[in-house]
Amino acid sequence: SAYYVSALGANEAMAGLVISSKQWGTLISSIGYSYWTNYSYRTPFLFAISLLIIGNLMYANAYTFKSIELCILGRFVSGLGATRIINRRYIADTTSFSHRTSANAAFGLSKALGAALGPGSAVILDLFEFEFDIPFLGRQYFNGMTGPGYFMVILWSIFILVVALTFDEPKRTGLDELRRREKSSISVDGSCLIESSLPPPIPEAVQVKGSHYSLKTKTFESAMSDDEDSDPGDVVVEGSSSKSSCFRLITRPVFLCMLLIFLKRMSLESIVASTSVVTKNRYGWSIKNVGTLHFVNGIIVIPITMMAGWQSQYFEDRYLTIRYLIIILLGLFFLLDFTDFVSHENEGYNEGQPLAVGPARYIIGSLIAFSGIEACECFVASILSKVVPSALAAGTFNSGLLETLVSVGGASVGGGIITIMGLISIRNILNLLVIPAIFMVIASIILVRLNYSILAV
């Protein structure tokens, strides 16, 4: 991104804004997709993929018009087409509790595969450079910076045809299991003894298949017994009190998981998304070097996420969360350059000093931190989907939306931090990003330890 920004004639620090613009687009569209998936998965999938095609085409065309604004707008439209919320809710609604973490690990595996193939293809596409014409758009330039955009236009065009021809609406068995678990927590005398992660009353003005609940104190038990077999896609929260009800249903375990995801994603984005800016100025890396590092990152994450899915069969999610947070912390300390606290007279880094973060140490730290964060995400996302009340899980503010909002929000803030720190000092940007990330991971470990008992699911 830093190379593309430079080619468009903008400051390299703008790379953070280009990256975060996609996250902001995802943040805005997530609520709409979440509401849409109350009724269908297929239609929002098709709509989102269409936006991805348009956004990637705009991103690639920015080079033709030498427009940083078009580049940012293209990334924003791609963010509007991000299917993260749809995928996350699909997992939560259709998988059982026993397989939930493994399913999230598989989702992380597919992301890792994309993270590997994306930069890998960018390295290959950098070998080609030619011009061609597109009707109504005129002369186009294909090179290492625009090639990925055109390549993704082709892939998304193929994918939208596959979805249109083969995708069928699923049965929401995972949501049914969540409701059964909540019913089993009700005592013999009929009083609602929902665990600390579940609120006793159902929100006012919840409509299920046309029958309107108007009693303000209606219990969760009576709500579920009225229509046990109702389709989760038909549940919507409405009325003047719907927003306050949703906030009331965000219990302590749910809020804790959201906070952990936010801190983790902000740390990841500020470290990984800054790779092109950091390595270009510290080590003089090219697009091929950066693409190769991201490719290796993605490849390493694949066996790590597979191992995480296997471990989830034998250990609790909360236990594994702490262990992987410690691994992330180790990777971040590898990236901390202590010599920059003493001297930063060199333009790149303090080459030759034992404690300086050179290319080899940067690669090792990046691999450890990136793989740890990606693996940790599947545990926290799994906990969130298990502790969220079914009154939320069946409606718009489900675990998929909550996870997406805080994750994308964290990534957006992380991208903004890159821009701010780059404007403060490109020379010291590595430490300016790593130090806050270290404190965020330490805070996450402390939060899990202090709230260990309420994360037992």
Stockholm file with secondary structure:
# STOCKHOLM 1.0

chainA/1-457         SAYYVSALGANEAMAGLVISSKQWGTLISSIGYSYWTNYSYRTPFLFAISLLIIGNLMYANAYTFKSIELCILGRFVSGLGATRIINRRYIADTTSFSHRTSANAAFGLSKALGAALGPGSAVILDLFEFEFDIPFLGRQYFNGMTGPGYFMVILWSIFILVVALTFDEPKRTGLDELRRREKSSISVDGSCLIESSLPPPIPEAVQVKGSHYSLKTKTFESAMSDDEDSDPGDVVVEGSSSKSSCFRLITRPVFLCMLLIFLKRMSLESIVASTSVVTKNRYGWSIKNVGTLHFVNGIIVIPITMMAGWQSQYFEDRYLTIRYLIIILLGLFFLLDFTDFVSHENEGYNEGQPLAVGPARYIIGSLIAFSGIEACECFVASILSKVVPSALAAGTFNSGLLETLVSVGGASVGGGIITIMGLISIRNILNLLVIPAIFMVIASIILVRLNYSILAV
#=GR chainA/1-457 SS CHHHHHHTTCCGGGHHHHHHHHHHHHHHHHHHHHHHTTTCSHHHHHHHHHHHHHHHHHHHHHHHHTCHHHHHHHHHHHHHTCCHHHHHHHHHHHSCHHHHHHHHHHHHHHHHHHHHHHHHHHHHHTTCCEEEEETTTEEEEESTTTHHHHHHHHHHHHHHHHHHHHCCCCCCHHHHHHHHHHHHTSCTTSCCCCCTTSCSBCCSSEEETTEECCCTTCBHHHHHHHCTTCCGGGEEECSTTHHHHHHHHCCHHHHHHHHHHHHHHHHHHHHHTTHHHHHHHHHCCCHHHHHHHHHHHHHHHHHHHHHHHHHTTTSCHHHHHHHHHHHHHHHHHHHCCGGGGTCCCSSSCCTTCTTSCCHHHHHHHHHHHHHHHHHHHHHHHHHHHHHSCHHHHTSSSCHHHHHHHHHHHHHHHHHHHHHHHHHHCSTTHHHHHHHHHHHHHHHHHHHHHHTTGGGCC
#=GC SS_cons         CHHHHHHTTCCGGGHHHHHHHHHHHHHHHHHHHHHHTTTCSHHHHHHHHHHHHHHHHHHHHHHHHTCHHHHHHHHHHHHHTCCHHHHHHHHHHHSCHHHHHHHHHHHHHHHHHHHHHHHHHHHHHTTCCEEEEETTTEEEEESTTTHHHHHHHHHHHHHHHHHHHHCCCCCCHHHHHHHHHHHHTSCTTSCCCCCTTSCSBCCSSEEETTEECCCTTCBHHHHHHHCTTCCGGGEEECSTTHHHHHHHHCCHHHHHHHHHHHHHHHHHHHHHTTHHHHHHHHHCCCHHHHHHHHHHHHHHHHHHHHHHHHHTTTSCHHHHHHHHHHHHHHHHHHHCCGGGGTCCCSSSCCTTCTTSCCHHHHHHHHHHHHHHHHHHHHHHHHHHHHHSCHHHHTSSSCHHHHHHHHHHHHHHHHHHHHHHHHHHCSTTHHHHHHHHHHHHHHHHHHHHHHTTGGGCC
//
